[in-house]
Amino acid sequence: MNPEEIIESIRIDSAQDADGAQLILEWWREGFREPKVTDKDNCIVAELPLKSVAFTPFAIQHYGKQALYVYLDNIRATSPFDVDETWREFRRRLEGIPGAHWSETDKRRFASARLSAFTNAETRNAFFELINWSINQVSAAN
C-alpha cells in the first residue's frame, strides 16, 4: 500500500480521521520527505535521516486503532532526549497540545491520539511545532 491507499482505507471507517491523516501527511511531505510505509501493518512512518541517526518521531496507523502514534521510546533514546531535562520538556509540550488526548501503551513506548483531532488547526499546528522543535533539537545534538 502507498500512503494514499492507507488514508482511503481509513476513510472507510472515518472521514474525519482520514482528513486528519491527510493533513499530517501533506505537512510531512512538504517540509521533509516522502514517508515510509511499513509492509506488515501498513503504517505511514515519518522518518528523517540525519547525520548520525534516523529520527522517527511518529506514524499514522491504519490497522487496529487508527491513530497518530508518537514513538516515545525512539524519541527518548535519541540525543538530546536521553537527558531527563530535555525529555521532560518534550513531554510537557506533547501533553500541552490543545485538543489532543494522548493514550499511552502499557510499556510507555507509544502515545496515541485520534487522527480526527488533527483536523483542528490549533491542534495540528501545535503538533507540527513540537515535531519541528524535536527535529531541531536532534539535529543540533548530532
Buried (B, 14 or more C-beta within 10 A) or exposed (E): BEBEEBBEBBBEEBEBBBBBBBBBBEBBEEEBEEBBBBEEEBBBBBBBEEEEBEBBBBBBBBEEEBBBBBBBEBBBEBBBBEEEEBBEBBBEBBEEBEBBEBEEEEEEEBBBBBBBBBBBEEBBBBBBEBBEEBBEBBEEBE
